[in-house]
Amino acid sequence: MKRKFGNFLAVLGGLVVSSMAFAQGEAGVSSSAGLVAIGSALAIGLAALGGTLAQGRAADSALSGIARNPTSADKVFTPMIIALALIEFQAIMGFIIAFLLSNKF
């Protein structure tokens, strides 16, 4: 558990530092541009992290169910594909929100 928390803090620290570095811009940019950059970096980072974790768990559960009962493969496969598509859509929406936030200022 400590290792996962340490990895999470390292990724979060990297996001914060990189977003601050990229937030430095022209003199005419409003003062909230740095916060928008941090927000968009967090949005895409968390969307990617959440999407990959959710897809991994969904695939793991579906494949475990198929491994335990091979005759249920037809009944499990279609809902798994639909669930993976919805999870991927949420990750894409996180990217779109981050893109819109970064272009706002």
Secondary structure as GFF3:
##gff-version 3
##sequence-region A 1 105
A	DSSP	alpha_helix	2	23	.	.	.	ID=ss1
A	DSSP	alpha_helix	33	68	.	.	.	ID=ss2
A	DSSP	three_ten_helix	70	72	.	.	.	ID=ss3
A	DSSP	alpha_helix	73	104	.	.	.	ID=ss4
###
